[in-house]
């Protein structure tokens, strides 16, 4: 220990029974005595056992005992040793740290002069209270100080995460000529490591080596190196940690099991389990080789003689690895390591069991966790609050609050005290289970039981309120926390900042940052990460990058959360090269990416369409031993299938290669791939396999499969799936409702559509404006406006008013039925009801009036749109370009087309076809051809209609009577070139196109070719026309 009692103090060496003394508590309880009276034997006790006797009195009575012994005239017996020891006891127990100063005052009043040990105890007490200014002032008032004095001050600053200020104390030591010892260095190294300033921590260690000399013994020991290694490991800087390990060997020190355990923890922290296991094997190989466990002691003795590091794995070694593996993805590995541990003769302790138990709970295996809980008790290991809290959390998470309370009751019955820890765990669990009212009730309950909430309790309550978006309550709790004298921690402030950021109140988050700095609460990497994330989400990327640079300037190492924040920022803006530059920069400083970081990068490249870069990343993190988990595999599978690089079966086979078990997301991806390819039978088989494997299909699975079945006219099977899901409590979603109604609309029978709608309502579909608008939309698209009006009446009778979407659907229905007057009547009705028309309203009306040939009405609508401040969008321009072209107003159509392109809008293929058709009718085939080239440059692919228009246009141009023979052949060649291009793309020509090309071939003297072409297409069944209709 850094702070030792004086060497000549030997507390209570002689048992009390040898002096025939009764325990003081019995004396205190006698009713004939005052509230406290010193027992008579005190006045005859030897001075050297008085310190030991003081330990056995309650803290509240030690001061009175001291006063009575001094007041009876026996001051000579109460010397410095007794009083200093009493001061030290008070300081360690910390019942009320301020009492130390009362004892000190009594000491001075008794005429006993304090020495340096007394002062050191007082300084340590002030540091415990966080009164660093008072501690500094006190050091300045005393004459005698030593190394321990300044070590206490340095420790105090480091405990408050102020290692920079602690360095000031070190400077004073050097100026005053007070020797620096290894404790000084170790405290500073740990202080800098705690705040993540690894550069400074390493510099302190190097300075200790340089400062060590003849008069100063501060050469770093193994504790120094272990502390630094732990700091690097905690920050994920494994390259640096391994370098320090090499320095240990260079210094002639032997790494112990603590060293290896720290390195093991570091590899586990970054998810590099292969290196962690390799290190475990190295430990065993260095210790045993071919030896047995019984020879360990002899091996250790030989090691000291030879200078070879020999260590023995202990329960911490295995528990570290088990804890890292105790996640849902690799829980089987945790159980395998546990078995290896038992086989090695190392028995698990409470932490081992608790780690496995926590892993089982996180994996949703609550039954197995409860069985392990019972096994712990049978093994003689009594579960603690952490073990109990894990099961309580799991039960709450799986939506079983009654089970959680029942389990808690059992624990209380079996003797587990319902203390602040369990109350806090229950409150936190209820928040996470989405039961905020019950969580707040739990907080009130602990107050009713006279428990004083601590920093963790308040932080959990604030975090719960923030995650629910209830910032008003969170602010109130923070204020109550400060009034109660509980200092908010960096975690408390970070939770509040996260809450403000989720609510979009970035300014308040920064106000809180300034407040915490004023209160000497040093922001950590999580604080900066939260603020950086908020800036990025608010679109203030530059501010986020400034915070990132500020964080680095304070020697706070970047964490993987911050890396992911920036990767997501670049991913959203499709700047994956910038994301990779950032990642390479971070890795160059020793931070290793974990599986999650690689998965996120891989996903970004897949979304960008850069499959080769995504596969390169997959290869890279596999080579680093991180391996695929099911999340990474799902991203890989989804990316490959999305871009059509592999068949679904070949990708799915990778599960076995990586020894993974498919989860719901895996099945969903595969089902989507099959549905996309029209292989709905395979998709249905996967649905069944999923249930056989014990995975319950979720809403996403249902939506994917039902939509896929509906797209390929399997309405009956889609309804069967929906009936199955409703039987287990799943309700149809609005997206499913739309897909099913769209499939039903293909029957063009209102009765079928209405029946499907009613069935979905019976399954639990909510009867709201979304569901009614979807139904009205389907009916109106089919021109069934009368039936839609009946639905509208039913909708209003349920108290659901018509909105702008409802009226837009009716306008669409009337326009498609060529009932333009009714469309405008509906438009005026929505205006009368106080609704504001939107772009959809005007676009629908414009399309309707152009289709009806009402150019004047179109102009009037365009003027009205401009008056109301509407700006044309891509849909508007497409309607106008096509509309004016249909009206043979080519000039206006081309003008609008140019305006549209200049504004960055790309016309649809249908709009291009309309323009091309207009040029074709005018015989301007060169312009028509240029338009086709331009549409391809702008990313629009020609369809069958495009080719039909162009081929017919060239054929018609070549059939002109007074055309030169050379031009005729040129036009025919253009037609044939387009024909060959069309057939190569697998596009099916229309009847008129076949007729045109056959006539062109026949007129050019190729009648045999024309006949073969007719037979080819009639034989294939692509067209159904009689030969008599052809020339």
QUIPE-V664515 format. One record per run of one state. SS is the DSSP state (helix for helix, strand for strand, loop for the rest). FROM is the first residue (numbers start at 0). TO is the last residue. If there is no record, write none. Layout:
BEGIN
SS/FROM/TO  SS/FROM/TO
END
This chain:
BEGIN
loop/0/14  helix/15/18  loop/19/22  helix/23/27  loop/28/38  helix/39/43  loop/44/45  helix/46/54  loop/55/57  helix/58/70  loop/71/78  helix/79/92  loop/93/97  helix/98/108  loop/109/114  helix/115/127  loop/128/130  helix/131/140  loop/141/145  helix/146/158  loop/159/161  helix/162/175  loop/176/180  helix/181/193  loop/194/196  helix/197/210  loop/211/220  helix/221/233  loop/234/236  helix/237/249  loop/250/255  helix/256/268  loop/269/271  helix/272/286  loop/287/291  helix/292/305  loop/306/313  helix/314/324  loop/325/329  helix/330/342  loop/343/348  helix/349/361  loop/362/364  helix/365/377  loop/378/383  helix/384/396  loop/397/399  helix/400/412  loop/413/418  helix/419/431  loop/432/434  helix/435/447  loop/448/453  helix/454/466  loop/467/469  helix/470/482  loop/483/488  helix/489/501  loop/502/504  helix/505/517  loop/518/523  helix/524/536  loop/537/539  helix/540/552  loop/553/558  helix/559/571  loop/572/574  helix/575/587  loop/588/593  helix/594/607  loop/608/609  helix/610/622  loop/623/628  helix/629/641  loop/642/646  helix/647/651  loop/652/652  helix/653/656  loop/657/662  helix/663/675  loop/676/678  helix/679/691  loop/692/697  helix/698/710  loop/711/713  helix/714/726  loop/727/732  helix/733/744  loop/745/748  helix/749/761  loop/762/767  helix/768/780  loop/781/783  helix/784/796  loop/797/802  helix/803/815  loop/816/818  helix/819/831  loop/832/837  helix/838/850  loop/851/853  helix/854/866  loop/867/872  helix/873/885  loop/886/888  helix/889/901  loop/902/907  helix/908/920  loop/921/923  helix/924/936  loop/937/942  helix/943/957  loop/958/963  helix/964/983  loop/984/989  helix/990/1002  loop/1003/1005  helix/1006/1019  loop/1020/1025  helix/1026/1028  loop/1029/1030
END
